[in-house]
């Protein structure tokens, strides 16, 4: 008890000031958080119910652009940073990568999973390493948690182009 009295005599004012600052900070933080919540409530609009066929088409359009869609992470045409030619190149690259590792995946059972997940649950470390090496032999940049990146030179070239201000693109296949 005497230690506490000594501490209060020696540092009482400092402790009191610190306590006041903490209380004021908590009150200010609460008010700021309350204002953010009010702004969010003002932005929210109640749902509108439409009773004709237009409602169905609007729902379909909204489903395509919402995060519930399987393609929510793909930029829309107006926001896309790559040209149609580059899209076609990427598509052919992905299809050739899938063909090159198809033999490894042929006996894999795919579980019911979210659209952003492969649904593969029993994929061993050896199988992942084999996929990375096969993609590397195909000339693609590939990586896995416990395996060295294959064809890392393409990433280095991309970074050098970036530093020089040139347009460049690299696709990295990450195997999980």
Secondary structure, DSSP 8 states (H G I E B T S, - for coil): -HHHHHHHHHHHHHHHHHHHHHHHHHHHHHHHHHHHHHHHHHH--------SHHHHHHHHHHHHHSTTSTTTTS--GGG--S-HHHHHHHHHHHHHHHHHHHHHHTT--B-S--TTS--B----HHHHHHHHHHHHHTT-EEEETTEEEETTHHHHHHHHHHHHT------EEEE-
